[in-house]
Amino acid sequence: MHLPQRTLFAGCLHFLSQAYPLTYQPDSSVSTPAAPLPMLAGRNYHCQCGQPVFFRNSQCLACNTPLGYVPERGRLIPLMPGPQQNTWMEWRPQAQADAQASAGDGNFNGQVQPSSNGNGGISAMAAPAIAGQDQGQANADAAPLYKRCYNLSTPARCNWLIPVDDPLNLCRACRLNHTIPSLNNPAQPDNGYLWGLTELAKRRLVSSLILLELPVKSRMTEDPQRGLMFKFLRSSVGEPHVMTGHDTGLITLNLDEADDAKREAIRKAMREPYRTLLGHFRHEVGHYYWDRLVAGTPWMDGFHQLFGDETISYADSLKRNYEQGPPQDWPIHFVSAYASMHPWEDWAECWAHYLHMRDGIDTALSLGLGLDRSDLEVTPFTREDLYQPDHPEAERFLAFLNHWTRLTTMLNEMSRSMGVPDFYPFILPREVVSKLYFIHQLVVSHSWMESVQDAQPPVQINPQESEPGPAADKADGGGQNEHGNQDEAQAEEHPQAQPQPQQMPTPSPQPV
């Protein structure tokens, strides 16, 4: 029987987590404390029936229990209907028992039927309870109530939950959208499918940003001056090419990057070791956070020391990069060839790698994967490799960094044993380690919170009256090497800045 590679890889990870259970014992040659950086939330989720479920799932495929992701908690939770119409609450055994007892009359409160497999699951397609019904009322009163993101019923298939008192019906990730591709273009019938893949990658990005306590506000509805928004565009035949890039809080992404064949062809043409949707998002959002957290702050001194002078001409640097290529000694100074192009790109590449590392380690730890008993020959980094080695976070960051080095070395070897590209095809020189530590210091400092003003109430915007966002004066593909000026007329606009965009199709949600 032929098994998909991802199934085999998951099996290998399970075996490794049993063979090498996680303990926080760093390399003996490095003086480090017992624990590395604290976990964010992990990616190890389970349904109420005990079966493992995954970040993208909206329903348990074993027992049909509906699932929802709570971004503030970083958890994918099993759900049951709440006490009011169109509300949901976390699945609780006693509340479920009360609901099933009510089903003794053959009605189950007239709403939800138990799953036929006998595991007590709730069908995700059943309607929520009607207001005033008292199933599990005592438990419901104490439990947070949620509503589903509107985009669950679109090709985005968003499984995120929203507090029931939130005036918006788009979740914290979906409300960041300024423009989505046309879903009714007969010349591009796969737009919905590609948009769904793009949204899944964006949700993984946003989930990490929220758990890192970075500012994540919609420029459309929450923070018009300093917020973030996304445009997902796709060129039609004969139209100018859509360029991926960032400009003052607006991130534009070419939807063709969700097409595996096209993206791989570009990766080979650009001679890149790595090119993914998630990599695009992490790189471009790095530009946003440089504007948001570094520019005009005391952090600029450290930035200039490590990354260089950002005032040198970006256009000239871009031209030189494409005409002459990167400097031959780039591997000892930068994490990628593209990072050598300009200090802004060096920052964005290092920011993306910091997010790779935080999410990767968090996933490994949550799955119980550790390397303290491995026989890997890896030279650990020491304090001397860090920017400001006497900083209080130095030891914990070293433990985190050295764990990442061992983990990726092992996973690279596993990838080679499967005949696939390396899991992490990068080498971290000492200068890059200092840059990564600088970014870590910024993230854990929460220095931006000192200037946060009173939160602005959400703004309701009618999609028919919504104005296009600013054009991207400069666009880049980050580590993905896409550059140029953006043409806003390259796809039909579907602003998503209000609760229920009427032009969006509303197919029935399907379990994923």
N, C-alpha and C positions, 0 to 999 in steps of 0.2 A: 504494500500500500504506500502510495506517495503522500508525504506530509508536507505542507507548506513550510518554507524556511523559518517563518516566524514561530510556527508551532514547535519545530525542532529547537530553535533558539530558546524559547520559553522553557522547554524541557531541560535544556542544559543549565539555565539559570536556576531552576528548581533543584537540580542535582548539586550544583555548586553551593547553593545556600544551605544544603544539608551537610555537604562535605566540609565546607568552610564557614561555619556559623560565625556571625558577627560578634566580635568583642572589641572594645576600644583599647587595644594595646598597640601603640605606635612602634615604629622601628626602634630597636634598642640603641641605635647609634645617634638618635635624635632625642633631645630632652623635650618631651611634650607632655601635657597633662593627660588625664585619663579619657577625656572626651573631646572630639573635634567640634566643628560648628554644630549648633543645635539643628535638629531636623526641622524642615518647614512643615510638612504634613504627610509626606510619603505618597506613594501611588499604589499602595496595597489595599484594595477595597474588597468587601464581602457583602453579599446579600443577607437578608434575615434568615434565609434557608441554609446559610453556611457556604454557598458556592462563591468562588472568586468572580468579581465583576470588574469592569475596566472603565477608564476615564470617560470614554465616549458613550457608554451604555445608557440608554433611557429605560431599559426594562431588563430584568433578569431572564435570560433565555432558559434557565432551568425551572423556575417556578412562576414566571410571568409577573412577579412583583415589580411595580414601577419604581424607577430609580431617579434620583436627581442630585445634582452637584451643588453643594453650598460653598461658594467661593471664599467667604469669610472664614470658614472652618477648614477648607481644603479637603472636604470629605464628600464621597459619593455615598448617599444614604438611601436605604429602602424607604418607600413611601406608602402611606395609606390616606384615604380621603380625610380631610379636615371637617370641622363642624359647620363651616359655611360653604356655600356653593363656590365651586372653582378654587377651593383651597386644599392644600395638602399638608401633612405633618409626617414627621419621622415615624416609621413603623415601630410599634410597641406591642409586645406580646399580649399584655392584658387588654389593651384597647382592641387588638385584633380579636381576642377571645370574646369580648363583649359584642363586637360586630357580628361574629359568627353565631353567637347565641341568638341574636336578633334574627338570624337567618332561619331559625327553627320554624318560623311561620312561612318559610318558603319565599321570603321577600328580600332578606339581607338589606333591609332599609331601602329596598327599591332601587339600589344603585349598583353595588359591586358584587360580583359573583366570585366565590372561591375558585382557584384554578383547579382543573380536572386532575392534576397530578397528585393531589392530596398533600402538597407541601404547605398549604395555607397561603399561597401567594394571591395577589390581587391583580386582576387583569388591568394592564395599562390603558386599555381602550375603554374601560368603564367610566361612566360619568362620576365626578365627585359628589359628595353628599349634599343634600338640600339643606339650606339654612334652617336652623331650628331643630334638626334631628339631634338626638342625644347619644349617638354611639360613642362610647369611650369619652364621654364629656368631661369627666374628672381629669383624665389624662390629657385631653385636648386643651383644657384650660391652662395647663402648665407647660405645654409644648409650643415651640415657635411654629407659626403658620406660614406657609409659603404659597406662591402661585408659580405656574410654569412660565418660562420665557415664551413669548409669542412665536419665536423662530423654531420651536419644536415642530410646528406644523408646516415648515417650509423646507426646502432642500438643505438648509443649514443644519437641521435636526439638532438644535441646541437643547441639551438636557439640564441646563442650569436653572437654579431656583432663585426666586426673588422674594424678599420679605413681603408679606401680604399688604402691608401699609405703604409700600413704595408706590408712588403715583404713576410710575412708568411700567409698561408691560414688556420691555426689553431688558434683558439681564445686563450685568455690568460689562460683559464682553460685547454683546450685540449692540448696545447703545453707543459704542464707539464708532459704528459704521456711518460714514458720510454717504458713500455710494457703493452699490452692488451692481454686478453685471445684469444685463437684460436677461430675464428668465423666459422670455417669449419670442426670442429671435430664432426663426427657423433656420437661419444660416449657421447658428451656433447652438445646436440642440443640447450639447453637453455642458452648457454654462452652469446649470443647476448642480450637476455632479461635481464640477470643478470648484464651484463656490463652496459646496459642502466640505470638501477636503481643505480648502483654504480656511474656513471658519474653525474646523477642528484644530488646525495648527495654531490659529490665533487664540483659541480658548486655552490651549496649553501654555502659550506665552503669558496671557493675562492672568491665569491662575497663579503662576510663579511670581509675577509682579505684585499681585495682591498679598501673597504670603510673605514676600520680602518687605512688605509695608511701604512700597514705593507709591508715589502719587499716581493714581489711575482714575482720571475723571474725563468724561466725555466733553469734547470741545463743543459739541452740538447742544447738549442739554444741561451740563453741570458746571463747566468752567470755560466760558467763551474766550477768555484771554490766554490761559495756559494749559488747556486741556489737550487731549489726544483724539485723533480721528483717522479713519482708514478709508481709502478709495480702492475698490477692486475693479479694474478695468481690463478690457480685452479688445485688441484691434480686430477689425473686420478686414476682409480682402481689399487691398488698395488704400488702406488708411495708414497713417504714421504708426510706427511701433510704439507701444506703451512702455514707458520706462519706469522701472522700480526706483523709488527714491523717497526722500524725506524733505519737507520744507515747513518750518515753523509749526510743528505739531500735526501736519498732514502727511501720512504715510500712504504712498501709492504703490500698489502691487499689481504686476501683470498676471492676470489669471492663468496664462499659459504655464506659469511656474508650477501649477498644480498638475500639469500633464507630465507624467513620469518620463515618457519618451522624449518630449521636447526639452525638458529640463536636463536630462542626461546628455542630450546632444549638445546643449550649450555648455555644460560642464566640461565635456571633452574638448570642445572648440576653445574654451578658455583655459584649458589645462589646469583645472581646479581639482583638488583632492576631495572636495566636499561641496555639495550644493543641495539644499533642502528648503522646503517651505518654512520650516521652523527656523532654520538658519537665517533666511531672509528677514523674518519678523524680528528675531533677536538682534540682528545687526542694525536694522533701520530704527528700532526703538532705542538703540544706543545713541543715535544722533539726537532723538527727542530728549533723552535724559541729560545729554551734555548741555543742550540749551536750557533745560529745566532746572538742573541741579548744580552745574559747574560754572557756566558762563556768568561773569560778573560777581563771583563769590570768592572767598579766600582760598577755595580749592584750586583756583587758577595757578597759584604758585607751584603746587605739586604737579599739576598738569603740564606746565611749561618745562619743568625739570625732567619729566619722564617721557612726555609725548612730543614736545617741541612747540614751535610757534605756529599757531593756527591762523595767523594773519597772512601767511604767504599765500600767493594766488592759487586758489583751488583749480581754476581753469587751466593755468599753466602746468600745475602738477598733474592734472588728468591727461593733458596733451603729452607731456613727457613720458608718463607711464605707458601710454599706448604706442608711442613712437620708439622709445628706447627700452621699455620693459623695466622690471625692478632692478635695483642694484644687486650685484652678484653676492654681496655679503648679507643680504636680507635675512637669511635663516638665523643669524646670531643676534639679530636685533628685533625681529618682528615675528608674530605668530603666523602670518601668512604673507605671501608676496604682495597682495593687494594692500595690506596694512602699511606697507612702505611708501604708498603713494602720497599721503598727506596726514598730518596729525589727527584730523577729524576721523579719517578712515582707520587709523591705528587705534584710536579710542573705540570706535564702533566695533571693530573686530575683537578687541580685548573684552569689551562689554558682552558681546555675544558668547565668547568662550566662558566668561564668568557665569553666565546663565546656563550654558551647557553643563558646566561643572556642578553648580548648585542643584539643578534638577536631576542630573545623572546620579550624583552621590545620594541625594534624597531618595530616589527610586531604589537604589541598591540597598540602602540601609533599611528601608521599609520592607523589602523582600527578604531581609535576613542574610544578605550576601556580604561576607567579610573575607579578608585576606591575611589575617594574622598568622595562619598556619601554612601559607603558600611558600613555595620555594623560588619565588621570583627574584632575579638579580637586578634590583633597581637601586640606584644611588639616590638617597633621599636629599631633598632640599633642606637647607639650614637657614638660620636667622640671617646669615651674611648675604643670602640671596634676596632679601626683602627690602623694600622701601621702608624706611623708619623701623629698623629691626627691634627697637626697644618699645614699640607700641604695645599696649596691653593685649591687643588681639593677635599678636604675632604668633604665639605658640599654637593657639587654636587653628589659625589659618594654615600653619605648617602641617598640622595633623591632617587637616582637610586636603591640602594640596598633595601630600605624600600618599594619602589613601587614593586620591584620584589617579595618581601616576601608576600605582600598582594595579588598580582596577582596570584602567584602559590598556595597560600592557597585557593583562590576562585576556581581556575581551578582544584585543587585536589578534592575539594568537588563536582564539576561538574562531574569529572571522576567517582567518587564513585556513583553519582546518575545514571550514565549510566552502572554501573557494570563493568567498565574497570579499569586497573591499574592506579595509580596516575600519573598525568601529570608530576610532578616533585617529585619523591620519595626520596628526600634528605632533611637533616636538616643541616643548616649552623652554626656550632659552632663559637665562637668568634675567635679562632685561624685561622679558615678558612677564616673568613671575613678579617682579616689582610692580609692573603696571597692573597686574591682576590684584595684587594686594592693595594698591591705591584705590582701585574700584571697590574692593571689599570694605575698606575703611569708610569710603563715602556712603555705601549702602547701609552699613550698620550704625553710622553716626546719626541718621535721621535728622541731619542738620536742616533740611528744608522745612521741617515741621515748625521751626522757630519763627518762620515768616508766614505761616499759613493764616489767612484771614478767615473770618466767619464763613462757614459753608454757604454757598448760594443755593437757593431752592431749585429743583429741576425745572427746566424750561420745556414747555410743550410746543412742538413745532409741527405745523401742518405740512405733510410731504409735498403737496401741490404748491405751497408757498415758499418752500425751502430754497435758499440761494446756494449756488455752487460754491465750494470752498476755494481758497486761493490756489492759483496754479503753482506747480512746483518749478521754481526758477532754476534750481539745480536738482538733479535726480541721480541716484546712484544705486547700484546693485550690491553695495557692501562687499562682503566676501564673495558675492555672487557675480560681481563685475558687470552690472547693467547700468548704463549712464545715458544722459541726454536730457532734452527738454520734453516736457509732458504736454500732450494735446488733450484737453479736457473733452473734446467731442469724439472720443474714441469708443464710447460705449453708451448705451442708454442709461440715464441716471435713475437710480432708485434710492433716494435718501431714506435712511432708517433712523430718524431722530425723534420719533414720536411713538406712542404705544402700539398702534395697529396700522401700519402702512397699507392702505386699501388696495394698492396695485399689486401687492404680494399675493401669489397663489396660496391656497390653503389646503394642500392635500392632507389626508389623514396621516397622523404620525405613525411611523413604523418602528418596531423595536430594532435597536442597533446595539 
